[in-house]
């Protein structure tokens, strides 16, 4: 009875390689980002952030980092899947991870916000690394306490991961925490080659061979559909495998990919392209040709007749870029003393589909 539903068995696999489970050992790409984070920790910097859109692999990179640090005697990493939302939850988080023994009860009676750093400094004999996921959901009050605790705890390192709204939140509401962040890591999307490596690595783990039953042309189509976002790659591959199994096909080629997804809205990118304003599209097309432009440089390359002054145009472009970042269509980086913008993998898909 089980084999009836286990379509992956038709390809000789021991299990389905394309499930949305977090597998740090199957991580592909982001070599520069992982190097930055390891360097951050080993150089004992205090705070870092990992920023990326939904499905870009933030959780995977945090759990990968935890696995790496566990191999070193001098570090004690803790993965926090959800940030605390109250001071009480914050205290419980430290007690749960660092432990609260009978001796601690005698010394402290109870942990509160007045003595929590003394407690942490006593318990954190090694470099303690807190890997806090979904940081964009963390209330401002708790972030302020985390900043204070991190300041007063020499053996504590914090790495926050969240959507780009988290960085914006710190910029506008808690710049004192943003100033303390030494390392900022941005997750974009995988390249076409990395997309193929992700598929191959998962098939290998399931007992398969190379990228079979996918052809290289099929992988190229998968990359175009998903924009290179890991979660979307896995979902699309699973759907293709299921479809191929139902038809008793031994190969998944580009024609099958096009057929399966010709009438389906697969990614957010296809939905977004119909909602773009003319000015948004103009800016995206410009960044596609000339990446890494500042707002002022963008204004110098677009039609600004509709604006009263150049300053009005720059303000408008800044607002448009903010909206495009919220839609995960552009990414921002700091170069020297200015911010520059370029396309995300999702935006490249939008333009390719247009």
N, C-alpha and C positions, 0 to 999 in steps of 0.2 A: 504493500500500500504506500509506503513512504517513497519508493522509487518513482511512483507516478507523479509526485510533486517535485522531486529533486532533479530538475531539468539539467543541472550541471553534470550529472553522471553520464549523460550522452556524449560528453567530450572527454570522458576518462578521468575526470577530476575527483579528488577525494572529498572536496567540499566546494561550495560556491565561492569563487575568489572575489566576487563583486558585491560584498555586503558592506553596509556603512558602519563597520566596527572600527574603533580606533586602534591602529596597529603601528606603533612608532617604528618598529623594525622594517616596515614596508614603506617608510617615507622616501620620497623621491624629490630631488631638486632642493632649492633653498640652501645650497651649500654656503653661500656668502652670509646668509642670515644666521645659520647655525654657528658659523665661525665667530660672528659678532657676539652672539649670546654667550658662547663658551669663553671668549676673551673677556667679556664683561664680568662673568663670575670669577674666573681665575685671577683677574686683576682686582678683585674685591671691591668693585663699584657697588653702590648701594641700590640703585633702582634702574629698571629698564622697562621698555614697553614694546609689545608686538602688536602691530596694527594690520588688519586685513579684512576684506569683505567676508560675508557668510560663505562657507564652503572652501575657503582658501587654505585651510590646514592649520589654523592657530592651535587648536587642541592637540593635534598630532605633534606639532613642534614642541609644545610644552611637555607632553608626556615623553617625547624623545629625549628632551633635555634632562628630565628626571632620571631616565634610565642611564644616560651617560654619566651623570653626577654621582649616582649610587655606586659606581665602580671606583670612586675615589674616596679614600678613608677620611679625608678632611672635610667632606661636605655631607649635609643631611638635607636632601630635597623633599619638598612636600607639594603635591599637586592639589590645588583647590579648585574644584569644578565650577563652583558658584561663589561669588564674594559674599561676605556677611552683609546684612542689611541694617543691623542695629548694633549698638555697643555690646549688648548682651551676647549676640551671636559672635561678635568679634572675639570676646573673651573665651567663649566656648571653643572657637576655632583653635586658639593657641593651646588651651588646656587639652583638647582632643589630640592635637598633633605632637605637642611637646611633653604631654603627660602631667598628671597632677597626683602625686603620691601622698601617702599618709604623712610623710615628713613635710611635704609642701603645705598640707593642711595645718600642721602645727606652726610652721613659719609664717604663713600668710593668712590663715583662717579662711579667707576668701579672696579671690583675685578680683580687683576692680581696676578702673582706669588710673587710679593713683599709684598702684604698685605693680602694674602689669609689666613695665619695662624692667624693673628689678627682678621679677620672676623670669622673664625671657632671658635676661643676661645670665641668670644662674643656670637655666636649663640648656641654653644654646652653647654647649662646650665647643662644638664644631661650627663651621660656617653653615648656617641654616638658610636655605633658599626656599622662599615661598613663591610658587608658580600659580598666580591667580588668574583664572580664566573668566570670560564674560565680564571683564572689568567695567564695561560701559553700563552695567546694571547696578554698580555700587553707588549708594547714596553719598552725597557730598560730605556729610558729617563723618561717615565711616572712613572715607578717603583722607579726611583731615587727621583722624586718629592714626591711620596707617602711616601717614607722613611723619607724624610725631614719634610714633613707636620706632619707625625705621631710623630716624635721626638719633634716637637715644639708645639704640641697640647695635653695638659695633659688629656683632657676629651675624646680623640679620641682613639678607639680601632679598629684595622683592622684584619679581618680574610680572608685570601686568600684561594681559592679552585681551584685546577687544576690537570692536568695530571702530571705524574712523571717527565716530561720534565721541568716543572716549577722549581722544586727543583734543578735539574741539571743546569738550566739556572742561578739560583742564586749562586750556588756553583762556577761556572766558570766566570760569568760576573758581579755579584753584591753580593759578599760575605758580604758586609757591611749590606745589608738588611737581609741576612740569619742569621747573628750573632744576629740580634735584635728579631728573632722569638723565643719566649719562649716555644711554644707548637707546636709539629708536630704530626698530626693525620693521620694515614694511613688506608684507607678503602680497605679491601680485598674482600671477598665474604661471602655470608651467609652460615651457616651450613645447613645440611639436615633438622634439626628440625626448623630452622628459615625460611627455604624455605616453609615448610608446614604452618608455622604461617602467612607468607606473603599471601599465597593463601587463607587461612581461613579468615584472616582479610578483604580481599577485597570482598570475597563472602558474609561475614556477612554484610558489608556495602550495598551490593546490595539486601539484603533481603533474602539471602540463609541460608543454615544450614550447619555448619561445613565446611568440604572440599568437600561436595557433589557438583557435580557428580564425582569428582576425588576419586580414592581409594588411600590408603597409598602406595601401590606398584607403582601406577602411579606417585605419587609425588616423590618417590625415583628415578624413571627413569627421571623425569623432572629435578631433582637436578643433576643427572649425565650428562645430555645433556647440561645444562646451566652453569655448574660449580658454581652455587649459585649466579650468578650476577643478581641483581633485575630486571634490564631492560629485560634481556633475559628470565627470569622466566615469566614475564608478557606477553611477545610476544609469547612464546611457549604455555602458557595456553590459550591465545586468539585463536590461531590457532587450538588447540585441541577442544575447545568448539565449534568453527565454524564447524569443521569436524564432531563432534558428533551430532550436530543439523542437519546437512545435511543428516545424516544417520538415524535420529530419534532414536538415542541411549540415554538411560537414565543414563548410567554410562560410565566413562572414566577410563579404566583399563590399566595396564602395556602393555598388548598386543596391544592395540590401539596406545599407545604412540610409541611403537617400529615400528608398521606398518606405521604410519604417517611420522615418521622421518627416516625410514630405507634407503630411497634413496635420502634424502635431506641433504645438508650441513647446519646444523643448527647454529653452533657456529664457531667462528674464530679458536677455539682450533683444530677442525678437519682439517681445512685448514693448520694450522701451523705445524702439526705433520709431514707432508710430506716435509717440508722445513728445518727441523732441520738437522744440521750437526752432524756427529758422536760425536764430542767433546761436542757440546751443549747437545745432548741426554745423554752423559755420566755424565755431570754435573747435569742435571735435575734428573736423576735416583739416583745419589748420594744424592742430597738434599731431595729427596723423602724418603730415608732411614735415613739420618742424617741431619735434619734441623738445621738452625742457625749456619752455618759455615762461617768463614772468608775466603777471597781468599787464604791466606796461608794455612789454614786448608784443603781447597778443593784440593790444589796442593798436599798435603800430602796423599790424598786419591785417586788420579787418576794416570793414566799412563802418565808420562812426558818424555818418551824416545825420542819423536820427537823434544824436545826443547834442545837448547844448554846448558842452565843452569837453575837452579831453579828460578832465577830472571826473565829470559825470560818466563818461564812458568807462573809465577805470573802475569806478565804484560799481557800475552795472556788471562789468566783466567779473569782478570779485564775487558778486552775488550769484552769477551764473556758475562760476567755478565751484562755489560752495554747494549749489544744488547738484551739480554733476558729480561731486565727491560723495554726496549722500546717496546718489544712485550707483556708486561704485563704477563710474564711467571714466573718471580721471584720478590720477594719483599725484601726490605732492611730495616734494623733497626740498630740503634746504641746501642751497649751494652758496658758499661764501656768506654774504649778508642778505640774501634774498630767497624767496620761495619760488620754485619753478614747477610747472605742471606738464604732465604727459599722459598719454592714453593708458588705460588699464586693458587687460586682456579682453574683458567684457566689451569695452568700447570698440576694440578692433573687430570683434564679432559683429557688432551692430553695423559698422560701416561696410563690412564684407557682405552682410545680408541685404544691405540697402540697394 
